[in-house]
Amino acid sequence: MDEKLTELLFFWKIKADNDLKTIENEFNSDEPVTDSICYHAQQAAEKYLKLFLVSNGKEPAKSHNIAFLKNACESINPVFLKLTNIEYLTDYAVDLRYPDNFYMPTLEEAK
């Protein structure tokens, strides 16, 4: 693997891991911000899926659609078929970021 690709994969992982750290920090706070938790859960899933695609020589689509990205990963490795019930995360990519259709997930939903 060339050095540039290794560096890119390393940076994808850092960004995805940071999304998980944000989630963990929020859950450990006195007043977890549930919309941020859900947003970062979607972002972590998206980035880990894209990391897998890049590590397999595929250019990831500029898409937040978890089902689409998961299907692309499944075409490379069928182990991704075992990842079930994650497609709903797509809704958190954009819907929670803006006040147009205001929605605040419950703590149970965030968990």
Secondary structure, 3 states (H helix, E strand, C coil): CCHHHHHHHHHHHHHHHHHHHHHHHHHCCCCCCHHHHHHHHHHHHHHHHHHHHHHCCCCCCCCCCHHHHHHHHHCCCHHHHHCCCCHHHHHHHHCCCCCCCCCCCCHHHHC
